[in-house]
C-alpha cells in the first residue's frame, strides 16, 4: 500500500493497486471516533439496534511514524493509529473507551457500489445505509406496507430493506476494488454521501483488507478465494427438482403424482420428518432432531426404496433443541448449551409458542457432538442425503458462551459456526459433495463450509421488498462474495394475514426456479390454506414441465459448477459481471445471466404478460422459445405464462442443448 502526502502536508492519501482507498483532508477527516451508548432489543430473531454516541472526535492533524504508520492527533494529543501493509489497514483508538469508529473510504464521482452480503431489496447499494447484523429478514420488509406494519406491531417482525440473514461487511466498487472489514462486530455500510463510502463499526479497533483487479470477474474470483469457495454440488441435486412435502408418510404417495406427471424428480424433502407442532404462525416443526416413528413409520426402509428409484430423501435441522424433547436433556447434561448471564442456567428462548435451548457452537467439543450424535447418527446414518440447516441468526447478546467470547461479537460469527458443524457431519461420513445441506444464514467465511444457500422466507406474493423478485437480488448480491450456488423456496413461504398463493405466482416461481442450480419447492408455513403444486392438474403439469427443463440444463449447469470451482464465479450473475463497461447495467437486478450463455428475465410483476429486457453486448441473442434473433439493446418482450423472456448466445457450445429445450408445456 502506498502513502502519498497532499500538497502542503495538510492531508494524505492511501493507495492500493494505484487506486485511492483512503483520503484524509481537514474538510473530510478519514476517521471519526466516539463513545457508544447502545440500545438493543431482540424478539424472535428480530432486532432493534440504536446508538446515542457521545464524545465525537474528528482528528484533523496527523504525524508520520517511523516505519510508515500514521498517528492521528486531536488537540495535539494522539487519539488513533493507522498501520498499513501491502493489502491491509489497521485502525486502533489509543484509548479503548472510543469504541465507535467510522472509516471514510474514498469514492469517485458516479462510482457504483455493491456488497453487504445477501441483500434482498437492492443490488447496488448507493444512497442507503446497510447495517451488518444477521437477523430474521422480516415479513414485508417495507415500512410503507400494511403487512410490515402489522408484523412490526405483533413482534418487531416486519423487517426493513436492509434486514438479512446473511450480511457481510464487504464493499465492491466499479473501480473493481473491494474493501472488507475483517471483524464480526456490529457495523454499518453507509453510502448516503456520494463522496465517501463509510464503514461504521462498534469497536475500538478494526482491520480492513483490500482487493483490486482489472475486471469484475477477476475481482469476484479473488474474493471467493479469500472467503472460501463452496463445496461442489452433487450431480443429483442439479439433475431435476426436489419436491417439498410435509404430509408425513402420505408424502411418499403424493410424490407418485409428480412422477406420474412425468416430472424430473431427484429428491423428496420432508421437513416434518421429526414431527409437527401447530402454532398460531402455522404448521411448525418439533425441534427434536430424531425421526418421528408415528408420522413416518419405517422411514429408513422407505428411504432405501426411494434411493432404488434414483430419488434422495431430505430432512430438516437447526441448532436449537425444544425443552420438551429428549435431546434437550442430553445436551444440558453434557454441557452443550448456551448459558444465561449468571453462567449456571441454560438459556432458553421463545421461538413462537415453544421454548428451546441453544446448542453452544463456540465449543469445538459441542460442534463435534452435534455433528456426530445428531446430524450423523440421526440423519445421515438412516439414509438421509440432505437437509435444510435452518436458522443461525438468533444468538442473544447477553448469552454466556463456552469459548469466553462476548456474545455481541459472536452473534455474526454464529452462522459460520453452524455451517462448519454441518460440514463436519458430512465429512465424518465421507459425504462431502454427495450429501447436501442448505442454509439461509451466513457471514464471512460461511462460504467454504456451506454448499448451497437459499433465500429464506419470502412472502407468497409479488411485493417489491419481500416477494418473488427479491430472490434475484439476493442471489446476485450473495454471488459476488463467493456464494456460487443459491436457490429459493419455489412458491414462496410466508403466508400471513390473508396473504395466500395465487395460481399465477406458483407458475411464475417455477419459471424462475428452473434457471437456478437447484430447484426445490416448499409447502409454506400454512400449507392447508395455500395452493400446492399437486393441488390441481394444471399446477402439477406446470411443475413437471419446468422440472424437466431444469433437468435438461444439467450438463450446462455442471459446466457452471466447474467454473465456480476453478474461477470462483457464481452460477447466476449480474449483467455487469460480463459487460462491465456499460454503467446502465450496474443497477440491473431484475434479470440475470445464467452462466455467460443464458440471459433470464423472470416475470416478477403480477398480471404482466410483457416485460422490458436489456440484451447486453455487441452480438445478437436468440430468443429461447421462438428462435428469433434479437439485436443487443432494450426490448419489450412478450412474456405469457410458460414463456418468460430467456435468451441465449448462438455461438455458445451449448446452443444445441438450449435449442432443444421444450418450447411449450406438455404432459
Number of C-alpha atoms within 10 A of each C-alpha: 18 16 16 14 13 13 8 6 11 13 20 19 19 20 16 20 15 10 16 19 21 22 22 23 15 12 8 16 19 24 24 19 26 21 21 20 12 11 10 10 13 16 17 17 23 22 20 11 13 12 13 10 15 13 9 14 16 18 24 21 20 22 13 12 12 7 8 14 16 19 22 23 18 14 9 11 13 17 21 24 21 20 16 21 13 11 16 18 19 17 20 20 23 16 11 14 13 25 19 24 26 22 21 22 19 20 22 14 9 11 15 20 24 22 28 29 30 32 31 30 25 22 26 21 23 19 11 14 17 23 21 27 25 29 26 26 29 27 26 28 29 21 16 9 13 13 20 22 19 18 19 19 11 10 13 21 23 25 26 19 21 24 25 31 29 31 25 31 27 24 22 26 19 19 17 20 22 23 22 21 22 16 19 22 22 20 22 19 24 21 20 14 13 17 16 22 24 22 25 21 25 23 24 20 20 20 16 18 17 21 19 23 16 10 17 22 22 17 23 26 23 21 24 27 17 16 17 20 28 26 21 20 21 16 15 21 24 23 26 29 28 26 27 24 25 23 19 19 20 12 17 18 10 14 18 12 14 19 13 11 18 18 25 23 25 26 25 25 26 25 24 25 27 22 21 18 13 11 12 10 13 17 17 18 19 21 27 22 25 19 20 18 13 13 17 21 13 13 20 17 12 16 21 17 13 17 16 10 10 12 21 24 23 26 22 23 25 20 23 25 24 22 18 14 15 14 18 22 17 12 20 18 9 11 17 25 28 26 23 16 14 10 13 10 13 22 20 19 19 13 14 12 10 15 17 21 23 27 25 28 27 20 19 14 14 20 23 20 18 23 23 22 14 19 27 22 16 16 26 21 14 15 19 23 23 25 24 21 23 20 22 30 26 25 23 22 16 14 23 23 20 19 12 10 12 14 18 17 16 22 24 30 25 26 30 22 24 29 25 21 26 28 22 22 25 23 15 14 14 11 17 20 14 15 22 26 24 21 27 25 30 30 27 26 23 27 28 21 21 28 26 23 28 21 27 25 22 30 27 26 25 22 19 17 24 28 25 28 25 25 30 29 24 26 32 30 24 29 25 31 34 29 31 31 29 27 25 29 24 30 30 29 24 24 23 19 9 8 14 21 22 14 16 14 24 23 20 25 25 27 28 24 25 25 26 21 29 26 28 26 25 22 24 30 18 18 18 11 15 19 19 21 27 18 10 12 13 14 19 21 20 25 30 27 25 27 29 20 23 26 24 21 22 19 15 19 23 19 13 23 25 15 17 24 18 11 18 28 31 33 28 30 26 30 26 21 21 16 17 18 13 11 14 12 16 21 18 17 25 20 25 27 24 23 21 18 18 23 29 21 24 26 28 24 18 13 12 12 14 15 18 16 19 19 20 20 16 10 13 19 24 22 19 25 19 11 15 12 15 15 15 14 13 12 13 11 17 14 18 15 16 17 19 23 24 23 25 25 20 20 13 13 11 16 16 11 13 24 17 12 15 15 15 10 14 11 14
